[in-house]
Every structure is written in structure tokens, then in C-alpha cells.
Amino acid sequence: MKKRGQRKIFFLSHSLLRLEEKFKQEGGEFREFRLKDLFFCERGTRLVKNDRIKGEIPLITAGEQNQGVKEFIGNENQKIFSNAITIDMFCNSFIHISLFVAMIIF
């Protein structure tokens, strides 16, 4: 694939090529889709530091350390999520199976 004088080369592993071949042989097809058609998107709520109560539920914020877990809280008024993929403003993404609280940072 060339783009204005730059040469881009993409390498696929042999196992990935075999997987693609099997996918197509079994009737699979590639097509475009919007992520919003596959996932339900929801934001957490803002929780300033002074309002946080220490507890056992992970508080997910923006950041790559600790899979985004900032601290553990016990605020009962926060929406609790589970079995979700979190994506922060830096595009760090993690899968969280257990219960957690997500936060918006302004």
C-alpha cells in the first residue's frame, strides 16, 4: 500500500492468514460496521476526590497503570458496571469482568 511517496508494508502471520482463509471458506465475509451497532456505550459519572468513600469497588479513571484502576471506593450512589470494555480519553482500553465504577474526568 503506497501513500504519497511513502511505502507501507503490512505483514500478517501465517496463523492469521490461515484463520482468514478458513473464515472465508466457511462463508464468512468482511464488511464495515459501526461500533455503536455492536456495543452499548455508556459513561460513568464524575466523582471528585473529596466525595470518594474508601471501599472495595474499583474506580476506573483515565490512565494505563493498573488497567485504569485509580483506587477502591464504597460510594453507593455510583452506577456499578461489569463485563465491559473501558476506553479512556487517551484510547487506553481494558476489559473489566468484575464489578467497577467508571468516572468522567473534566
Residue pairs with C-beta under 8 A, 6 or more apart in sequence:
1 8
1 9
1 10
2 8
12 20
35 41
39 85
42 81
43 102
43 104
44 60
44 78
44 79
44 81
44 101
44 102
44 103
44 104
45 78
45 79
45 103
45 104
46 103
46 104
46 105
46 106
47 59
47 73
47 75
47 78
47 101
47 103
51 75
52 59
52 71
52 73
52 75
53 73
53 74
53 75
54 71
54 72
54 73
54 74
55 72
55 73
55 74
55 75
56 72
56 74
57 72
57 73
57 74
57 78
57 80
57 99
57 100
57 101
58 69
58 72
58 96
58 98
58 99
58 100
58 101
59 69
59 70
59 71
59 72
59 73
59 100
59 101
59 103
60 67
60 68
60 69
60 70
60 86
60 94
60 96
60 100
60 101
60 102
60 103
61 68
61 70
61 88
61 103
61 105
62 68
62 88
62 89
62 90
62 92
62 105
63 70
63 88
63 90
63 92
64 90
64 92
67 94
67 96
68 86
68 88
68 92
68 94
69 100
70 103
73 101
75 101
78 101
79 101
79 102
80 99
80 100
80 101
81 96
81 99
81 100
81 101
81 102
82 96
82 97
82 98
82 99
82 100
83 96
83 97
84 95
84 96
84 100
85 93
85 94
85 95
85 96
86 93
86 94
86 96
86 100
86 102
87 93
89 105
